[in-house]
Amino acid sequence: MDILAALRQEETKLQKQADAAKQQLDTVRAAIKILGRGVASNGEPIGKKKRVMSAAARRKIFEGNKRAVGKV
């Protein structure tokens, strides 16, 4: 077998391996996409907003805690 034929055979073998790896990569990426829906890159759920409390509500809680601590 000459060198050129051996190189072509090796090229074919490597191309098959590359195709198989690409298919596996596509499968993994599809799984990540499916499992990652609704989750940001930092792992936090998307769409879950922080609750915002009004100043009046914070004041009521503060006053209630102040009274509770004074009774103990």
C-alpha positions as CSV (number, residue, x, y, z in Angstrom):
1,M,0.0,0.0,0.0
2,D,1.4,3.4,-0.9
3,I,1.5,6.3,1.4
4,L,-1.2,8.3,-0.4
5,A,-3.7,5.4,-0.1
6,A,-2.9,5.0,3.6
7,L,-3.5,8.7,4.2
8,R,-6.8,8.5,2.4
9,Q,-7.8,5.5,4.5
10,E,-6.8,7.4,7.7
11,E,-8.7,10.5,6.5
12,T,-11.9,8.4,6.0
13,K,-11.5,6.8,9.5
14,L,-11.0,10.2,11.1
15,Q,-14.0,11.7,9.2
16,K,-16.2,8.9,10.5
17,Q,-15.0,9.6,14.1
18,A,-15.6,13.4,13.6
19,D,-19.1,12.7,12.3
20,A,-19.9,10.5,15.3
21,A,-18.5,13.1,17.8
22,K,-20.6,15.8,16.1
23,Q,-23.7,13.7,16.4
24,Q,-23.0,13.1,20.1
25,L,-22.3,16.8,20.6
26,D,-25.6,17.7,19.0
27,T,-27.4,15.2,21.2
28,V,-25.9,16.7,24.4
29,R,-26.7,20.2,23.3
30,A,-30.3,19.2,22.6
31,A,-30.5,17.7,26.1
32,I,-29.0,20.8,27.7
33,K,-31.5,23.0,25.8
34,I,-34.5,20.9,26.9
35,L,-33.3,20.6,30.5
36,G,-32.2,24.2,30.7
37,R,-35.5,25.8,29.8
38,G,-36.6,28.2,32.4
39,V,-33.1,28.4,34.0
40,A,-30.6,31.2,33.5
41,S,-26.9,30.5,33.0
42,N,-26.3,31.1,36.7
43,G,-28.9,28.4,37.7
44,E,-31.6,30.8,38.8
45,P,-35.1,30.3,37.6
46,I,-36.2,32.7,34.9
47,G,-39.3,34.7,35.5
48,K,-39.2,34.4,39.3
49,K,-39.2,38.0,40.4
50,K,-38.2,39.3,43.8
51,R,-41.0,40.4,46.0
52,V,-41.0,44.1,46.6
53,M,-42.4,45.3,50.0
54,S,-43.7,48.7,50.4
55,A,-42.1,51.1,52.8
56,A,-45.4,51.1,54.8
57,A,-45.4,47.3,55.1
58,R,-41.7,47.3,56.2
59,R,-42.6,50.0,58.8
60,K,-45.4,47.9,60.2
61,I,-43.2,44.9,60.5
62,F,-40.5,47.0,62.2
63,E,-43.0,48.4,64.7
64,G,-44.5,45.0,65.4
65,N,-41.0,43.5,66.1
66,K,-40.2,46.5,68.3
67,R,-43.3,45.9,70.4
68,A,-42.7,42.2,70.5
69,V,-39.1,42.6,71.7
70,G,-40.2,45.2,74.3
71,K,-42.7,42.6,75.8
72,V,-40.2,39.9,76.3
